[in-house]
């Protein structure tokens, strides 16, 4: 048995879609296994209004710290786990420093709130009213009641329309916002 197999290290665990947090939570009960599933919480404008979402930072993956000789079988065959990520059949640990940096980026909490904002120049789509479905470009952010001015091309000409932020869909993705920090 290799020395590496008896030393606890962080590994990447692949799960079924949308089951990362469940699989990680189940591993809390395992002896000598530490699981960490970083997640993001964000509010998104949908066609039915603003809705809060909580998703894994890395969809279908989380991190687990364990000694393969002792706990690989338990981790590998845990509920919702597809496999422990390997390269050419060899388990490859994630450096402790990488996990520490990621935890620092997440402010040492499991669920980090990400604000997906709108800025001048963004393309947005109207979600309500007679112009529902039309896309326009944000021209200005206005004070009071979170309103924006959008330039819409309608009937062959550009028109400026003021709408509440809650009535628009943005093309920003929360993971991209998180990566840009």
Secondary structure, 3 states (H helix, E strand, C coil): CCHHHHCCEEEEEEECCCCHHHHHHHHCCCCCCEEECCEEEEEEEECCEEEEEEEECCCCEEEEEECHHHHHHHHHCCCCEEEECEECCEECCECHHHHHHHHHHCCCCCEEEECCCCCCCCEEEECCCCCCCCEEEEEEEECCCCEEEEEEEECCEEEEEEEEHHHEEECCCHHHHHHHC
